[in-house]
Amino acid sequence: MARLYRVILPVTDIEKAALFYASLLELPGKRVSPGRHYFDCGGTILACFDPRADGDDFDATPNPQYIYLSVTDLDAAFVRARALGCAELEEAIATRPWRERSFYARDPFGNPICIVDEKTVFTGRS
């Protein structure tokens, strides 16, 4: 059986990324190398990765597709996202046709993210 255990989120400033995601997710995370900061999101690691800070000779580029994260208090997360200065942020929380309550945003590095109310997560199973 396969299990997803880590998702890489490319960033251009590891300090700013660690502060942004720690505030947005209300998780401190853990610095595991000069250019990697890990957040344990229910058993899957969200890994902010700054290649330059880790000594690599290439620049980070944003992910092309959304990463979906669920939270216990979506309204509070939306307020935090607004205060944190997302590169893009929907004007309001919405209920999607598949019944998830969520908001879409781009982090300060251009990565597309979606924050979902954990009570409405849809996995396609039912």
MARLO-330284 format. One record per residue: residue number from 1; y, x, z of N, C-alpha, C in turn. Coordinates in pm, whole numbers. Atoms other than C-alpha are relative to their C-alpha. Example, Ala and Ser with C-alpha at 12.3 -4.5 7.8 and 13.67 -1.06 7.14 Angstrom:
<sites>
SITE/1/-119/89/0/-450/1230/780/120/90/0
SITE/2/-119/-82/-6/-106/1367/714/109/-77/73
</sites>
This chain:
<sites>
SITE/1/-119/84/0/0/0/0/125/88/0
SITE/2/-128/-72/5/346/129/-89/100/-68/94
SITE/3/-104/51/-88/645/90/142/130/73/-30
SITE/4/-132/-59/22/1013/147/67/51/51/135
SITE/5/-44/-53/-128/1140/379/338/137/66/-3
SITE/6/-133/-62/7/1465/537/208/68/-41/-129
SITE/7/-84/30/115/1747/437/-24/119/96/6
SITE/8/-110/-97/6/2002/699/-135/128/-71/-43
SITE/9/-131/54/32/2368/598/-136/92/120/-25
SITE/10/-81/-117/31/2572/865/-318/145/-19/45
SITE/11/-137/5/-49/2908/942/-157/69/133/-28
SITE/12/-76/-122/26/3185/1195/-212/67/57/125
SITE/13/-56/-47/-127/3291/1231/153/-92/-49/111
SITE/14/102/42/-97/3011/1227/411/63/-48/130
SITE/15/-65/43/-123/3248/1195/707/53/-142/-15
SITE/16/-54/133/26/3425/894/557/-113/-103/-16
SITE/17/114/90/20/3090/741/454/-66/-34/133
SITE/18/63/24/-130/2942/783/802/84/-96/83
SITE/19/-88/91/-74/3245/613/959/-1/-140/-61
SITE/20/-2/131/67/3251/334/698/-126/-79/32
SITE/21/124/74/-21/2884/240/729/-31/-22/148
SITE/22/18/22/-143/2872/290/1107/82/-120/45
SITE/23/-86/113/-35/3160/44/1137/-48/-130/-64
SITE/24/42/121/71/3038/-202/874/-129/-57/59
SITE/25/132/44/-45/2679/-215/1002/-15/-3/153
SITE/26/7/-14/-145/2755/-152/1369/-123/78/43
SITE/27/108/-94/-30/2500/129/1370/59/141/-4
SITE/28/-58/-135/3/2589/488/1461/-60/90/-108
SITE/29/66/-89/94/2338/646/1228/-19/138/60
SITE/30/29/-135/-48/2242/1011/1252/22/99/-114
SITE/31/-20/-107/98/2358/1324/1068/-127/83/-2
SITE/32/125/-74/10/2044/1494/939/15/131/-77
SITE/33/-34/-126/67/2207/1768/728/152/-5/-24
SITE/34/-146/3/21/2564/1868/636/46/-111/-96
SITE/35/-39/101/97/2563/1614/353/-81/-128/3
SITE/36/81/122/-10/2326/1341/473/19/-64/137
SITE/37/-11/79/-123/2382/1067/728/-90/-121/-18
SITE/38/102/104/12/2095/826/789/28/-117/93
SITE/39/-9/123/-77/2111/465/907/-135/-70/-9
SITE/40/129/70/-2/1786/299/1014/27/-150/-8
SITE/41/-24/142/24/1809/-51/867/-134/-73/0
SITE/42/125/74/-12/1497/-221/998/-121/71/-55
SITE/43/115/-77/48/1260/58/902/22/65/-136
SITE/44/-38/-68/124/1423/150/570/129/76/28
SITE/45/-116/-84/-25/1670/436/587/101/-15/-113
SITE/46/-113/-6/93/2006/393/419/57/140/15
SITE/47/-37/-140/-8/2087/755/339/128/26/-79
SITE/48/-123/-42/66/2449/839/265/-19/147/-35
SITE/49/27/-136/48/2427/1156/56/120/52/-77
SITE/50/-111/-71/64/2717/1387/-33/-54/132/-50
SITE/51/64/-121/51/2569/1650/-264/82/127/22
SITE/52/-84/-120/-19/2866/1890/-238/-8/48/145
SITE/53/8/-39/-142/2855/1884/144/-136/57/35
SITE/54/136/-51/-23/2482/1956/124/-25/130/-77
SITE/55/13/-127/71/2546/2263/-94/-49/-12/-143
SITE/56/43/17/138/2441/2112/-427/119/18/-95
SITE/57/-107/-27/97/2637/2188/-745/24/-117/-96
SITE/58/-32/118/82/2684/1832/-871/74/-101/86
SITE/59/-78/102/-69/2908/1541/-783/-80/-129/13
SITE/60/61/131/-20/2796/1207/-645/61/-100/-98
SITE/61/-48/111/82/2820/909/-878/-58/-128/59
SITE/62/45/123/-65/2793/549/-759/-130/-54/-58
SITE/63/120/70/47/2468/356/-780/42/-107/-100
SITE/64/-37/102/99/2462/119/-1078/-26/-143/46
SITE/65/37/135/-42/2307/-179/-896/21/-19/150
SITE/66/-26/35/-139/2359/-358/-567/-114/41/93
SITE/67/90/-17/-113/2195/-263/-241/30/-118/92
SITE/68/-15/118/-84/2135/-569/-22/-37/35/144
SITE/69/20/-25/-142/2168/-544/356/21/-132/74
SITE/70/-18/122/-79/2120/-828/604/56/36/137
SITE/71/-62/-18/-131/2318/-866/925/-13/-129/81
SITE/72/13/118/-87/2303/-1100/1224/126/-84/1
SITE/73/-127/74/-3/2672/-1197/1210/79/32/-127
SITE/74/-63/-23/130/2791/-1222/850/152/-14/7
SITE/75/-145/20/-9/3137/-1354/941/69/123/58
SITE/76/-57/-120/-61/3205/-1055/1164/-8/119/-96
SITE/77/15/-109/97/3073/-816/897/105/-12/-110
SITE/78/-101/21/102/3310/-973/643/138/44/50
SITE/79/-127/-43/-60/3606/-919/876/6/153/4
SITE/80/3/-147/-4/3499/-556/925/16/58/-140
SITE/81/-10/-50/139/3457/-506/548/144/-7/-49
SITE/82/-141/16/42/3808/-638/489/86/108/65
SITE/83/-80/-98/-72/3951/-403/754/-31/144/-42
SITE/84/43/-135/33/3755/-100/630/48/49/-136
SITE/85/-54/-43/128/3910/-95/285/-105/23/-107
SITE/86/96/-8/110/3628/-165/43/75/18/-132
SITE/87/-61/-15/131/3703/-64/-315/15/-136/-68
SITE/88/-6/139/46/3628/-427/-408/-64/-85/109
SITE/89/56/92/-98/3555/-728/-189/26/-142/-47
SITE/90/-19/141/34/3495/-1092/-270/103/-62/95
SITE/91/-103/64/-81/3766/-1323/-141/-57/-74/120
SITE/92/60/78/-108/3524/-1519/75/-152/13/-4
SITE/93/145/11/-7/3165/-1550/190/-41/-121/-83
SITE/94/47/111/83/2964/-1772/-44/-149/-24/22
SITE/95/142/32/1/2630/-1951/-48/-45/1/-145
SITE/96/46/-22/138/2440/-1846/-361/-96/-111/-42
SITE/97/93/103/48/2226/-2075/-581/-140/14/61
SITE/98/131/-22/-63/1915/-1919/-418/9/-15/153
SITE/99/-26/39/-139/2065/-2028/-79/30/115/96
SITE/100/-46/-108/-88/2159/-1685/55/149/-15/22
SITE/101/-141/-4/-36/2490/-1674/236/38/148/6
SITE/102/-26/-143/13/2656/-1344/148/140/27/-53
SITE/103/-119/-45/74/2947/-1142/17/-34/130/-72
SITE/104/17/-119/81/2959/-876/-252/123/89/14
SITE/105/-107/-98/-16/3165/-558/-227/-38/130/-71
SITE/106/25/-139/38/3197/-199/-341/55/85/113
SITE/107/-46/-88/-108/3217/70/-77/111/91/-54
SITE/108/-109/-85/46/3500/327/-93/-41/102/-108
SITE/109/50/-96/98/3280/541/-324/-46/-68/-129
SITE/110/35/76/119/3218/264/-578/-141/-56/-2
SITE/111/136/54/-5/2864/174/-469/4/-151/21
SITE/112/5/144/-19/2792/-197/-512/-95/-36/114
SITE/113/80/44/-115/2667/-360/-190/13/-151/16
SITE/114/-5/141/-34/2584/-712/-83/-46/-13/145
SITE/115/33/20/-140/2584/-816/282/-41/-147/14
SITE/116/62/132/-4/2364/-1117/359/-25/-42/145
SITE/117/34/57/-131/2326/-1344/661/-152/6/15
SITE/118/144/-19/-16/1982/-1255/798/-78/-131/6
SITE/119/67/129/-10/1902/-1623/856/-24/-65/-137
SITE/120/12/61/133/1932/-1694/481/-62/93/-103
SITE/121/59/-96/94/1757/-1390/327/-109/-69/-82
SITE/122/99/56/92/1558/-1496/21/-79/113/-63
SITE/123/86/-105/55/1262/-1281/-81/-84/-46/-118
SITE/124/78/54/111/1113/-1508/-347/-137/-48/39
SITE/125/134/39/-45/807/-1584/-137/-15/-151/17
SITE/126/13/146/-18/888/-1950/-74/119/-72/-53
</sites>
